[in-house]
């Protein structure tokens, strides 16, 4: 095993904790933006008098905006540093949240949600790039998993918080709260986040221009394959995000608060998976953990379809769904470290491509579930199974786990 020195290796335990908490808060902005209004989707459908598929398009608009925003912010942060793009993009997020709160129709709400996605994109991309600026190899896995633990609380808390907010305010209030969270992020970055990409490192030979950085990333077979794996996994997860409010609140008659609690229990599976994957990398390469996780995802999603069609009821959907989501958790840090480990010179560009493909694919394909209908869980499970199949194929045909170099200590 080789040992490689990175800037973050000299940080004290307290400094590392501060980075984890603040960068975790940054990455949480995206999940809060996406998930906090999920319990309100049936209410929006009723208030605007439109179809389920139309309301799901506001979620799609957010994810597409999130993907496009990452394509801009990532390369921009490689060129000018991390802090300025983060503050500017989050300012866009705040304004878009306020616009969504006063939107008079679903079309303008969708436009505001798209801009919210663009603004929220900076948090996830820049935080991931900052971690890569500071760490590499196995320490990068540990930091990404700890960041994911903090970030993993966001999808747990977001729909629960959204369902509670609906008890005391109309759905518009959720967007005002999100604007306040964006302001909090800007204050934290301004006061406590130092620049992790010095000017000297922004113009390394062969990595100075946008074209050179994209060429370096896209010519890496492992990165391309892992990006497809990550996008397929995230699209499967997002199929659940977009369909579950209607399945559980419509088909199974959950209240918004009961749905928020179910969502929290499911999201705990992500946290368990993320932290377990970090520990398992001591014994197995992340590509092998990913290989097992994708198979579990396929089996769980097929179980959802089979048990739903057998009319087993709520437990026939909820139990395999939990295992699918936990398997996603096992895969998240593995995808990130395999994608970023060889691209320290263009961490922002690599992170942006990874995120843009995730949210772009999810935004394009997950609404298919709404078009197929949410009167049963079978369409959701079928889409998740297709995504898992694509993920398995990309891993074994493009990445080829046996060819991936071992991580440095």
C-alpha positions as CSV (number, residue, x, y, z in Angstrom):
1,X,0.0,0.0,0.0
2,X,1.2,3.5,-0.8
3,X,0.7,6.5,1.5
4,X,0.0,9.8,-0.1
5,X,0.1,13.1,1.8
6,X,-2.8,15.6,1.3
7,X,-3.4,19.0,2.8
8,X,-6.2,17.8,5.0
9,X,-3.9,15.2,6.7
10,X,-2.5,18.0,8.9
11,X,-5.9,19.1,10.2
12,X,-6.7,18.5,13.9
13,X,-9.7,16.5,15.0
14,X,-11.6,19.6,15.9
15,X,-10.9,21.2,12.5
16,X,-12.0,18.1,10.7
17,X,-15.3,18.1,12.7
18,X,-15.9,21.8,11.8
19,X,-15.4,21.0,8.1
20,X,-17.8,18.0,8.4
21,X,-20.5,20.0,10.1
22,X,-20.3,23.1,7.9
23,X,-19.8,21.2,4.6
24,X,-22.5,18.8,5.7
25,X,-24.9,21.8,6.1
26,X,-23.9,22.9,2.6
27,X,-24.7,19.6,1.0
28,X,-27.9,19.4,3.0
29,X,-29.3,22.5,1.1
30,X,-30.0,20.3,-1.9
31,X,-31.9,17.5,-0.1
32,X,-33.9,20.1,1.9
33,X,-34.8,22.0,-1.3
34,X,-36.0,18.7,-2.9
35,X,-37.5,16.8,0.0
36,X,-39.1,19.4,2.4
37,X,-42.1,20.0,0.2
38,X,-42.8,16.4,-0.6
39,X,-45.6,16.0,2.0
40,X,-47.3,19.1,0.3
41,X,-47.5,17.5,-3.2
42,X,-51.0,16.2,-2.8
43,X,-52.1,19.6,-1.4
44,X,-50.4,21.4,-4.4
45,X,-52.3,19.1,-6.8
46,X,-55.6,20.1,-5.1
47,X,-54.8,23.9,-4.8
48,X,-53.7,24.3,-8.4
49,X,-56.3,21.8,-9.8
50,X,-53.8,19.9,-12.0
51,X,-52.7,16.3,-12.4
52,X,-50.3,14.3,-10.4
53,X,-47.9,14.2,-13.3
54,X,-48.0,18.0,-13.6
55,X,-47.1,18.4,-9.9
56,X,-44.3,15.9,-10.2
57,X,-42.9,18.1,-13.0
58,X,-42.2,20.8,-10.4
59,X,-40.0,18.2,-8.7
60,X,-38.5,17.3,-12.1
61,X,-37.8,21.0,-12.7
62,X,-35.9,21.2,-9.5
63,X,-33.7,18.2,-10.3
64,X,-32.9,19.5,-13.9
65,X,-32.1,22.9,-12.4
66,X,-29.9,21.2,-9.9
67,X,-28.1,19.3,-12.6
68,X,-27.5,22.3,-14.9
69,X,-26.4,24.4,-11.9
70,X,-23.8,21.9,-11.1
71,X,-22.4,21.9,-14.6
72,X,-21.9,25.7,-14.2
73,X,-20.7,25.9,-10.6
74,X,-18.3,23.0,-10.7
75,X,-16.0,24.2,-13.5
76,X,-16.4,27.8,-12.3
77,X,-15.1,26.8,-8.8
78,X,-12.1,25.0,-10.4
79,X,-11.3,28.3,-12.1
80,X,-11.9,31.0,-9.4
81,X,-11.9,29.0,-6.2
82,X,-14.7,27.5,-4.0
83,X,-16.1,30.4,-1.9
84,X,-17.3,32.9,-4.5
85,X,-19.4,30.5,-6.6
86,X,-20.9,29.0,-3.5
87,X,-22.1,32.4,-2.1
88,X,-23.4,33.6,-5.5
89,X,-25.3,30.5,-6.3
90,X,-26.9,30.3,-2.8
91,X,-28.0,33.9,-3.3
92,X,-29.9,32.8,-6.4
93,X,-31.5,30.0,-4.3
94,X,-32.8,32.5,-1.7
95,X,-34.5,34.7,-4.4
96,X,-36.0,31.6,-6.1
97,X,-37.5,30.3,-2.8
98,X,-39.2,33.7,-2.3
99,X,-40.5,33.6,-5.9
100,X,-41.9,30.0,-5.3
101,X,-43.7,31.2,-2.2
102,X,-45.7,33.8,-4.2
103,X,-46.2,31.7,-7.4
104,X,-49.8,32.1,-8.6
105,X,-49.8,29.0,-10.8
106,X,-48.0,25.7,-11.3
107,X,-46.1,27.0,-14.3
108,X,-44.4,29.8,-12.4
109,X,-43.9,27.5,-9.4
110,X,-42.1,25.1,-11.7
111,X,-39.9,27.9,-13.0
112,X,-39.0,29.0,-9.5
113,X,-38.3,25.4,-8.5
114,X,-35.9,25.1,-11.4
115,X,-34.0,28.2,-10.2
116,X,-34.0,26.8,-6.6
117,X,-32.3,23.8,-8.0
118,X,-29.7,25.9,-9.8
119,X,-28.9,27.8,-6.6
120,X,-28.8,24.8,-4.4
121,X,-26.4,23.0,-6.7
122,X,-23.4,24.9,-5.4
123,X,-23.6,23.4,-1.9
124,X,-23.2,19.7,-2.9
125,X,-20.7,20.3,-5.7
126,X,-18.4,22.7,-3.8
127,X,-18.5,20.8,-0.6
128,X,-17.5,17.6,-2.4
129,X,-14.7,19.4,-4.2
130,X,-13.5,21.0,-1.0
131,X,-13.2,17.5,0.6
132,X,-11.3,16.3,-2.5
133,X,-9.0,19.4,-2.3
134,X,-8.1,18.3,1.2
135,X,-8.1,14.5,1.2
136,X,-7.4,11.5,-1.1
137,X,-7.4,7.7,-0.9
138,X,-9.0,6.0,2.1
139,X,-9.1,9.3,4.2
140,X,-11.3,10.6,1.3
141,X,-13.7,7.7,1.8
142,X,-13.9,8.4,5.6
143,X,-14.5,12.1,5.1
144,X,-17.1,11.6,2.3
145,X,-18.9,9.1,4.5
146,X,-18.9,11.4,7.5
147,X,-20.1,14.2,5.3
148,X,-22.8,11.9,4.0
149,X,-23.8,11.1,7.6
150,X,-24.4,14.8,8.3
151,X,-26.0,15.1,4.9
152,X,-28.0,11.9,5.4
153,X,-29.9,13.6,8.2
154,X,-31.3,16.1,5.7
155,X,-33.6,13.7,3.8
156,X,-34.6,12.2,7.2
157,X,-35.5,15.6,8.6
158,X,-36.8,17.4,5.5
159,X,-40.2,15.7,4.9
160,X,-40.8,15.4,8.7
161,X,-40.1,19.1,9.1
162,X,-42.2,19.8,6.0
163,X,-45.2,17.8,7.4
164,X,-44.9,19.7,10.7
165,X,-44.7,23.1,9.0
166,X,-47.9,22.2,7.1
167,X,-49.6,22.0,10.5
168,X,-48.9,25.6,11.3
169,X,-48.6,27.3,7.9
170,X,-49.7,26.9,4.3
171,X,-47.3,25.2,1.8
172,X,-45.9,28.6,0.8
173,X,-44.3,28.8,4.2
174,X,-42.0,25.9,3.4
175,X,-40.3,28.0,0.7
176,X,-39.8,30.9,3.1
177,X,-38.1,28.6,5.6
178,X,-35.9,27.3,2.7
179,X,-34.9,30.9,1.9
180,X,-33.9,31.3,5.6
181,X,-31.8,28.2,5.4
182,X,-30.0,29.5,2.3
183,X,-29.2,32.7,4.2
184,X,-27.8,30.7,7.1
185,X,-25.6,28.8,4.6
186,X,-24.2,32.1,3.2
187,X,-23.4,33.4,6.7
188,X,-21.6,30.1,7.6
189,X,-19.5,30.2,4.5
190,X,-18.6,33.9,4.9
191,X,-17.5,33.4,8.5
192,X,-15.9,30.0,8.7
193,X,-15.1,28.4,5.4
194,X,-11.5,29.1,4.1
195,X,-10.6,28.8,0.5
196,X,-9.3,25.2,-0.1
197,X,-8.2,25.8,-3.7
198,X,-5.2,28.2,-3.7
199,X,-4.5,30.3,-6.9
200,X,-1.4,28.3,-7.7
201,X,-3.4,25.0,-8.0
202,X,-6.0,26.6,-10.4
203,X,-3.6,26.7,-13.3
204,X,-1.7,23.4,-13.2
205,X,-0.3,22.3,-16.5
206,X,-2.9,20.2,-18.5
207,X,-5.7,21.2,-16.1
208,X,-5.9,25.0,-16.6
209,X,-8.8,25.3,-19.0
210,X,-12.4,24.1,-18.9
211,X,-11.8,21.9,-21.9
212,X,-8.7,20.3,-20.4
213,X,-10.5,19.5,-17.2
214,X,-13.5,18.0,-19.0
215,X,-11.2,16.0,-21.3
216,X,-9.3,14.6,-18.3
217,X,-12.5,13.5,-16.6
218,X,-14.4,12.2,-19.6
219,X,-11.4,10.2,-20.9
220,X,-11.3,8.2,-17.7
221,X,-13.2,4.9,-18.3
222,X,-13.7,4.3,-14.6
223,X,-15.2,7.8,-14.1
224,X,-17.6,7.4,-17.0
225,X,-18.8,4.0,-15.8
226,X,-19.1,5.1,-12.2
227,X,-21.1,8.2,-13.3
228,X,-23.6,6.0,-15.1
229,X,-23.8,3.7,-12.0
230,X,-24.4,6.7,-9.8
231,X,-27.0,8.2,-12.1
232,X,-28.9,4.9,-12.4
233,X,-28.9,4.4,-8.6
234,X,-30.0,8.0,-8.0
235,X,-32.8,7.7,-10.6
236,X,-34.1,4.6,-8.9
237,X,-34.1,6.4,-5.5
238,X,-35.7,9.4,-7.1
239,X,-38.5,7.3,-8.6
240,X,-39.3,6.5,-4.9
241,X,-39.1,10.2,-3.9
242,X,-41.5,11.3,-6.6
243,X,-44.0,8.5,-6.4
244,X,-44.1,7.7,-2.7
245,X,-46.2,10.8,-1.5
246,X,-49.0,9.6,-3.8
247,X,-48.6,5.9,-3.1
248,X,-48.5,6.2,0.7
249,X,-50.8,9.1,1.1
250,X,-53.2,8.1,-1.6
251,X,-53.2,4.4,-1.9
252,X,-52.5,3.6,1.8
253,X,-54.2,6.7,3.3
254,X,-51.2,8.0,5.3
255,X,-51.5,11.5,6.7
256,X,-48.6,13.9,5.8
257,X,-47.2,13.4,9.2
258,X,-47.3,9.6,8.9
259,X,-45.7,9.8,5.5
260,X,-42.9,12.0,7.0
261,X,-42.3,9.4,9.7
262,X,-42.1,6.6,7.1
263,X,-39.7,8.7,5.0
264,X,-37.5,9.2,8.0
265,X,-37.4,5.4,8.8
266,X,-36.5,4.7,5.2
267,X,-33.8,7.4,5.1
268,X,-32.2,5.9,8.2
269,X,-31.3,3.0,5.8
270,X,-29.2,5.4,3.8
271,X,-27.3,6.5,6.9
272,X,-26.7,2.9,8.0
273,X,-25.5,2.0,4.4
274,X,-23.2,5.1,4.2
275,X,-21.4,4.4,7.5
276,X,-21.2,0.7,7.0
277,X,-19.6,1.2,3.5
278,X,-16.9,3.4,5.1
279,X,-15.9,0.7,7.5
280,X,-16.0,-2.0,4.9
281,X,-13.5,-0.2,2.7
282,X,-10.8,-1.3,5.2
283,X,-11.4,-4.9,3.9
284,X,-12.9,-4.5,0.4
285,X,-12.5,-2.1,-2.5
286,X,-15.4,0.3,-3.0
287,X,-16.1,-1.2,-6.4
288,X,-16.8,-4.6,-4.7
289,X,-19.1,-3.0,-2.1
290,X,-20.9,-1.3,-5.1
291,X,-21.2,-4.7,-6.9
292,X,-23.1,-6.2,-3.9
293,X,-25.2,-3.1,-3.3
294,X,-26.5,-3.0,-6.9
295,X,-27.6,-6.7,-6.8
296,X,-29.5,-6.0,-3.5
297,X,-31.2,-3.0,-5.2
298,X,-32.3,-5.2,-8.1
299,X,-33.6,-8.0,-5.9
300,X,-35.5,-5.5,-3.6
301,X,-37.1,-3.7,-6.5
302,X,-38.3,-6.9,-8.1
303,X,-39.7,-7.9,-4.7
304,X,-41.7,-4.7,-4.6
305,X,-43.3,-5.5,-8.0
306,X,-44.0,-9.1,-7.1
307,X,-45.4,-8.5,-3.6
308,X,-47.5,-5.5,-4.8
309,X,-49.1,-7.7,-7.5
310,X,-49.7,-10.4,-5.0
311,X,-51.6,-7.8,-2.9
312,X,-49.5,-8.4,0.2
313,X,-50.3,-4.9,1.3
314,X,-48.2,-2.1,2.9
315,X,-45.5,-4.4,4.4
316,X,-44.9,-6.0,1.0
317,X,-43.9,-2.6,-0.3
318,X,-42.3,-1.0,2.8
319,X,-39.9,-3.8,3.7
320,X,-38.2,-4.3,0.3
321,X,-38.2,-0.6,-0.2
322,X,-36.2,-0.1,3.0
323,X,-33.6,-2.5,1.7
324,X,-33.4,-0.8,-1.7
325,X,-32.8,2.5,0.0
326,X,-30.2,1.1,2.4
327,X,-28.4,-0.4,-0.6
328,X,-28.3,3.1,-2.2
329,X,-26.7,4.3,1.0
330,X,-23.9,1.6,0.7
331,X,-23.3,2.8,-2.9
332,X,-23.2,6.6,-2.4
333,X,-19.7,7.0,-0.8
334,X,-18.3,4.3,-3.1
335,X,-19.5,6.1,-6.2
336,X,-18.1,9.4,-4.9
337,X,-14.6,8.1,-4.0
338,X,-14.2,6.1,-7.2
339,X,-15.3,9.1,-9.3
340,X,-13.1,11.8,-7.5
341,X,-10.1,9.9,-6.3
342,X,-8.1,10.2,-9.5
343,X,-9.3,13.8,-10.3
344,X,-7.8,16.1,-7.6
345,X,-6.8,18.7,-10.3
346,X,-10.4,19.0,-11.5
347,X,-12.5,18.0,-8.4
348,X,-15.1,20.6,-9.0
349,X,-15.6,19.6,-12.7
350,X,-15.7,15.9,-11.7
351,X,-18.2,16.5,-8.9
352,X,-20.4,18.7,-11.2
353,X,-20.5,16.0,-13.9
354,X,-21.4,13.4,-11.3
355,X,-24.1,15.4,-9.8
356,X,-25.5,16.8,-13.1
357,X,-25.8,13.3,-14.5
358,X,-27.5,12.1,-11.3
359,X,-30.1,14.8,-11.2
360,X,-30.5,15.1,-15.0
361,X,-31.3,11.4,-15.4
362,X,-33.5,11.5,-12.3
363,X,-35.4,14.5,-13.6
364,X,-35.9,13.0,-17.1
365,X,-36.8,9.4,-16.2
366,X,-38.5,9.5,-12.7
367,X,-41.7,11.2,-14.0
368,X,-42.4,8.1,-16.1
369,X,-43.7,6.6,-12.8
370,X,-46.3,9.3,-12.6
371,X,-47.4,8.7,-16.2
372,X,-47.7,5.0,-15.6
373,X,-49.8,5.7,-12.5
374,X,-49.6,5.6,-8.7
375,X,-52.6,3.4,-8.1
376,X,-50.2,0.7,-7.2
377,X,-46.5,0.4,-6.3
378,X,-45.7,-1.8,-9.3
379,X,-44.7,1.1,-11.7
380,X,-42.3,2.5,-9.1
381,X,-40.8,-0.9,-8.4
382,X,-40.4,-1.6,-12.1
383,X,-38.6,1.7,-12.7
384,X,-36.3,1.0,-9.8
385,X,-35.5,-2.5,-11.2
386,X,-34.7,-1.0,-14.6
387,X,-32.3,1.5,-13.0
388,X,-30.6,-1.3,-10.9
389,X,-30.1,-3.4,-14.1
390,X,-28.5,-0.4,-15.9
391,X,-26.3,0.1,-12.8
392,X,-25.1,-3.5,-12.8
393,X,-24.4,-3.5,-16.5
394,X,-22.3,-0.3,-16.3
395,X,-20.3,-1.6,-13.4
396,X,-19.3,-4.9,-15.0
397,X,-19.1,-3.8,-18.6
398,X,-17.5,-0.3,-18.3
399,X,-15.9,0.1,-14.9
400,X,-14.8,-3.6,-14.7
401,X,-14.2,-3.9,-10.9
402,X,-11.1,-6.1,-11.2
403,X,-9.2,-3.3,-13.1
404,X,-9.8,-0.6,-10.5
405,X,-6.6,0.3,-8.6
406,X,-6.5,-0.2,-4.9
407,X,-7.0,3.0,-2.7
408,X,-4.0,4.6,-1.1
409,X,-4.0,4.9,2.7
